[in-house]
Amino acid sequence: MTNKNIVLQYYEEIGKGNYDAYDQYCTEDFEDITSHGHVKGLQNAKHASMGMHSCFSDIGFKIEDALEEGNRVAVRGIIKGTQISPFFGMPNHGKSFLISFIAIYNLNNENKITHRYVNGDDQGMAKQLGWF
């Protein structure tokens, strides 16, 4: 299985709310570095993902491009959701968002994800959700 396929399967499973996918696809010292924070450790990343899913009822990803070079995979996609509870202290207005993102994944020699670097349209998300 290619690294690209591993990352795409990871998205599919996380999108379904299968948090055990972190155990299958990521290392224990997995780091998630995003435009809105930095999470260290597999269990912390799992907890953050569960929090996101609990705040947005219909959260979903659409991967539009995935490119592999060596132990790195770059993904371009869209994330969407409808807010149902406060998120990072931001109020719930019951609105939906749809934004683009780019993520770069590093995988080790055992085909496990060690790092994820994500840059998403956080301002667009905040505006669509009525946070400002």
Backbone as CSV, one residue per row, in Angstrom:
resi,resn,N_x,N_y,N_z,CA_x,CA_y,CA_z,C_x,C_y,C_z
1,MET,0.841,-1.177,0.000,0.000,0.000,0.000,0.892,1.249,0.000
2,THR,0.539,2.208,-0.822,1.343,3.429,-0.910,1.027,4.364,0.265
3,ASN,1.930,5.271,0.535,1.694,6.273,1.576,0.454,7.107,1.258
4,LYS,0.271,7.413,-0.008,-0.909,8.177,-0.430,-2.187,7.420,-0.068
5,ASN,-2.231,6.133,-0.329,-3.414,5.328,0.009,-3.641,5.270,1.514
6,ILE,-2.567,5.216,2.279,-2.678,5.201,3.740,-3.334,6.492,4.221
7,VAL,-2.876,7.629,3.715,-3.438,8.917,4.125,-4.903,9.022,3.695
8,LEU,-5.227,8.581,2.493,-6.618,8.642,2.027,-7.526,7.748,2.870
9,GLN,-7.035,6.581,3.266,-7.832,5.710,4.140,-7.999,6.330,5.517
10,TYR,-6.954,6.980,6.014,-7.016,7.690,7.282,-8.143,8.725,7.239
11,TYR,-8.215,9.533,6.166,-9.281,10.525,6.024,-10.651,9.862,6.011
12,GLU,-10.765,8.784,5.286,-12.048,8.093,5.189,-12.526,7.633,6.573
13,GLU,-11.630,7.042,7.332,-11.994,6.526,8.654,-12.282,7.648,9.653
14,ILE,-11.439,8.672,9.685,-11.659,9.789,10.612,-12.951,10.507,10.253
15,GLY,-13.230,10.652,8.964,-14.469,11.284,8.515,-15.712,10.552,8.989
16,LYS,-15.594,9.237,9.192,-16.717,8.435,9.696,-16.788,8.463,11.224
17,GLY,-15.835,9.153,11.847,-15.817,9.176,13.304,-15.162,7.958,13.915
18,ASN,-14.353,7.238,13.139,-13.625,6.070,13.642,-12.295,6.524,14.233
19,TYR,-12.311,6.846,15.526,-11.118,7.380,16.178,-10.057,6.309,16.404
20,ASP,-10.413,5.036,16.309,-9.421,3.962,16.391,-8.466,4.005,15.203
21,ALA,-8.856,4.721,14.154,-7.977,4.865,12.986,-6.667,5.535,13.363
22,TYR,-6.696,6.391,14.386,-5.449,7.003,14.848,-4.453,5.928,15.270
23,ASP,-4.937,4.912,15.984,-4.063,3.821,16.428,-3.494,3.052,15.243
24,GLN,-4.305,2.876,14.227,-3.890,2.101,13.059,-2.929,2.874,12.158
25,TYR,-3.166,4.182,11.980,-2.434,4.941,10.969,-1.347,5.878,11.501
26,CYS,-1.362,6.166,12.814,-0.439,7.168,13.369,0.487,6.574,14.425
27,THR,1.633,7.217,14.618,2.568,6.799,15.657,2.111,7.353,17.005
28,GLU,2.622,6.787,18.085,2.274,7.244,19.437,2.669,8.703,19.656
29,ASP,3.769,9.129,19.023,4.228,10.506,19.199,3.778,11.426,18.051
30,PHE,2.700,11.050,17.393,2.102,11.826,16.304,1.943,13.286,16.708
31,GLU,2.268,14.198,15.778,2.077,15.632,16.009,1.179,16.199,14.923
32,ASP,0.189,16.975,15.363,-0.768,17.625,14.469,-0.561,19.129,14.587
33,ILE,0.052,19.716,13.567,0.415,21.126,13.572,-0.482,21.829,12.559
34,THR,-1.393,22.669,13.075,-2.377,23.300,12.208,-2.288,24.809,12.309
35,SER,-3.064,25.479,11.476,-3.102,26.936,11.488,-3.770,27.473,12.748
36,HIS,-4.413,26.615,13.541,-5.056,27.075,14.776,-4.560,26.354,16.030
37,GLY,-3.478,25.597,15.919,-2.934,24.964,17.115,-1.953,23.845,16.825
38,HIS,-1.386,23.293,17.896,-0.384,22.230,17.811,-0.734,21.183,18.863
39,VAL,-0.992,19.978,18.423,-1.349,18.886,19.324,-0.251,17.834,19.248
40,LYS,0.272,17.446,20.411,1.326,16.428,20.478,0.770,15.161,21.110
41,GLY,1.040,14.030,20.466,0.669,12.736,21.017,-0.605,12.175,20.412
42,LEU,-0.601,10.872,20.216,-1.711,10.163,19.594,-3.019,10.361,20.354
43,GLN,-3.005,10.172,21.659,-4.229,10.298,22.449,-4.775,11.721,22.429
44,ASN,-3.909,12.715,22.466,-4.357,14.105,22.405,-4.973,14.429,21.048
45,ALA,-4.383,13.899,19.981,-4.927,14.120,18.639,-6.298,13.454,18.508
46,LYS,-6.409,12.272,19.060,-7.691,11.556,19.049,-8.755,12.375,19.787
47,HIS,-8.393,12.901,20.946,-9.305,13.710,21.746,-9.725,14.978,20.985
48,ALA,-8.773,15.628,20.316,-9.078,16.840,19.542,-10.044,16.528,18.401
49,SER,-9.841,15.404,17.741,-10.727,15.000,16.646,-12.135,14.716,17.162
50,MET,-12.218,14.056,18.299,-13.521,13.780,18.906,-14.224,15.088,19.263
51,GLY,-13.462,16.068,19.741,-14.034,17.366,20.064,-14.585,18.077,18.845
52,MET,-13.846,18.009,17.754,-14.301,18.635,16.510,-15.597,17.989,16.033
53,HIS,-15.637,16.654,16.060,-16.839,15.951,15.623,-18.033,16.240,16.544
54,SER,-17.783,16.474,17.821,-18.896,16.750,18.737,-19.420,18.175,18.583
55,CYS,-18.613,19.080,18.047,-19.043,20.473,17.854,-19.699,20.709,16.495
56,PHE,-19.426,19.836,15.537,-19.950,19.996,14.183,-20.649,18.704,13.771
57,SER,-21.972,18.786,13.642,-22.797,17.588,13.473,-22.488,16.793,12.207
58,ASP,-22.278,17.446,11.128,-22.135,16.754,9.838,-20.766,17.002,9.223
59,ILE,-19.756,17.029,10.056,-18.419,17.327,9.564,-18.013,16.313,8.493
60,GLY,-17.396,16.802,7.445,-16.984,15.911,6.369,-15.839,16.502,5.573
61,PHE,-15.099,15.614,4.948,-13.947,15.997,4.134,-14.176,15.542,2.702
62,LYS,-13.709,16.326,1.772,-13.660,15.910,0.373,-12.234,16.158,-0.086
63,ILE,-11.539,15.104,-0.432,-10.161,15.228,-0.902,-10.188,15.446,-2.407
64,GLU,-9.573,16.527,-2.842,-9.580,16.868,-4.256,-8.288,16.486,-4.961
65,ASP,-7.181,16.499,-4.229,-5.880,16.109,-4.778,-5.064,15.461,-3.676
66,ALA,-4.281,14.484,-4.049,-3.319,13.875,-3.125,-2.085,13.512,-3.929
67,LEU,-0.944,13.996,-3.478,0.327,13.760,-4.169,1.321,13.152,-3.199
68,GLU,2.091,12.204,-3.685,3.069,11.513,-2.839,4.465,11.725,-3.384
69,GLU,5.389,12.016,-2.488,6.803,12.058,-2.842,7.582,11.497,-1.662
70,GLY,8.154,10.332,-1.847,8.897,9.684,-0.768,8.000,9.409,0.417
71,ASN,8.410,9.887,1.584,7.633,9.635,2.798,6.663,10.779,3.117
72,ARG,6.388,11.623,2.135,5.464,12.742,2.333,4.278,12.632,1.383
73,VAL,3.117,13.048,1.920,1.894,13.092,1.119,1.271,14.463,1.310
74,ALA,0.963,15.127,0.205,0.280,16.421,0.244,-1.165,16.222,-0.190
75,VAL,-2.071,16.838,0.552,-3.499,16.697,0.291,-4.114,18.085,0.178
76,ARG,-4.970,18.259,-0.821,-5.768,19.479,-0.954,-7.219,19.049,-0.898
77,GLY,-7.984,19.729,-0.056,-9.365,19.315,0.068,-10.273,20.379,0.634
78,ILE,-11.478,19.937,0.942,-12.523,20.786,1.492,-13.037,20.122,2.758
79,ILE,-13.284,20.927,3.774,-13.912,20.450,5.001,-15.171,21.282,5.210
80,LYS,-16.221,20.616,5.696,-17.486,21.305,5.923,-18.103,20.800,7.208
81,GLY,-19.019,21.587,7.739,-19.734,21.153,8.927,-20.729,22.198,9.383
82,THR,-21.636,21.784,10.268,-22.615,22.671,10.875,-22.361,22.681,12.373
83,GLN,-22.153,23.856,12.919,-21.824,23.966,14.340,-23.058,23.678,15.194
84,ILE,-22.874,22.820,16.226,-23.970,22.478,17.134,-23.645,22.778,18.596
85,SER,-22.400,23.172,18.868,-22.006,23.548,20.229,-20.775,24.452,20.147
86,PRO,-20.438,25.155,21.254,-19.268,26.041,21.219,-17.997,25.288,20.804
87,PHE,-17.119,26.000,20.116,-15.880,25.427,19.593,-14.736,26.345,19.966
88,PHE,-13.754,25.848,20.718,-12.637,26.663,21.202,-13.151,27.959,21.831
89,GLY,-14.249,27.853,22.558,-14.822,29.011,23.232,-15.648,29.926,22.350
90,MET,-15.764,29.602,21.072,-16.541,30.437,20.157,-17.996,29.983,20.184
91,PRO,-18.931,30.938,20.190,-20.347,30.601,20.352,-20.933,29.845,19.167
92,ASN,-21.973,29.100,19.470,-22.696,28.358,18.447,-23.845,29.210,17.921
93,HIS,-23.848,29.481,16.618,-24.945,30.198,15.971,-25.726,29.260,15.048
94,GLY,-25.398,27.966,15.068,-26.108,26.995,14.241,-25.822,27.131,12.758
95,LYS,-24.720,27.790,12.420,-24.383,28.015,11.014,-23.428,26.940,10.499
96,SER,-23.334,26.877,9.186,-22.451,25.915,8.525,-21.250,26.626,7.919
97,PHE,-20.199,25.835,7.669,-19.017,26.364,6.991,-18.564,25.369,5.935
98,LEU,-17.828,25.874,4.969,-17.185,25.072,3.932,-15.916,25.820,3.556
99,ILE,-14.769,25.215,3.843,-13.484,25.867,3.559,-12.523,24.890,2.882
100,SER,-11.517,25.439,2.262,-10.464,24.622,1.669,-9.301,24.492,2.648
101,PHE,-8.504,23.454,2.445,-7.315,23.260,3.270,-6.254,22.532,2.453
102,ILE,-5.027,22.664,2.933,-3.903,21.890,2.402,-3.216,21.251,3.598
103,ALA,-2.911,19.974,3.482,-2.234,19.253,4.560,-1.057,18.485,3.984
104,ILE,0.017,18.453,4.745,1.190,17.664,4.378,1.427,16.650,5.491
105,TYR,1.565,15.409,5.113,1.771,14.309,6.050,3.174,13.749,5.892
106,ASN,3.822,13.469,7.008,5.086,12.738,7.019,4.800,11.339,7.542
107,LEU,5.337,10.343,6.883,5.189,8.961,7.315,6.559,8.362,7.575
108,ASN,6.635,7.442,8.527,7.907,6.790,8.828,8.094,5.559,7.935
109,ASN,9.171,4.815,8.160,9.468,3.640,7.335,8.501,2.486,7.565
110,GLU,7.687,2.582,8.620,6.663,1.560,8.892,5.301,1.989,8.369
111,ASN,5.291,3.013,7.520,4.076,3.541,6.899,3.054,4.050,7.915
112,LYS,3.551,4.672,8.979,2.688,5.307,9.977,2.894,6.812,9.898
113,ILE,1.815,7.557,10.110,1.873,9.016,10.052,2.534,9.539,11.324
114,THR,3.579,10.343,11.154,4.284,10.924,12.300,3.891,12.391,12.528
115,HIS,3.625,13.111,11.438,3.286,14.531,11.517,2.216,14.865,10.481
116,ARG,1.378,15.811,10.856,0.429,16.395,9.908,0.519,17.907,10.056
117,TYR,0.751,18.600,8.953,0.813,20.056,8.909,-0.373,20.532,8.079
118,VAL,-1.269,21.311,8.691,-2.484,21.743,8.000,-2.583,23.253,7.985
119,ASN,-2.909,23.786,6.831,-3.227,25.196,6.696,-4.606,25.284,6.070
120,GLY,-5.566,25.770,6.857,-6.930,25.917,6.379,-7.361,27.369,6.430
121,ASP,-8.489,27.641,5.843,-9.036,29.001,5.805,-9.792,29.280,7.104
122,ASP,-9.046,29.455,8.194,-9.662,29.669,9.508,-10.504,30.947,9.543
123,GLN,-10.050,32.001,8.884,-10.832,33.240,8.867,-12.145,33.048,8.117
124,GLY,-12.088,32.331,7.012,-13.313,32.044,6.258,-14.285,31.222,7.092
125,MET,-13.758,30.266,7.825,-14.595,29.438,8.706,-15.254,30.311,9.773
126,ALA,-14.464,31.160,10.426,-14.975,32.027,11.485,-16.068,32.965,10.955
127,LYS,-15.842,33.517,9.787,-16.826,34.433,9.197,-18.126,33.695,8.869
128,GLN,-18.013,32.516,8.254,-19.191,31.746,7.893,-19.989,31.294,9.121
129,LEU,-19.286,31.045,10.227,-19.953,30.591,11.449,-20.471,31.743,12.291
130,GLY,-20.244,32.977,11.851,-20.772,34.139,12.549,-20.004,34.534,13.793
131,TRP,-18.735,34.157,13.839,-17.920,34.483,15.008,-17.447,35.929,14.986
132,PHE,-17.441,36.551,13.823,-17.127,37.990,13.716,-17.786,38.569,12.504
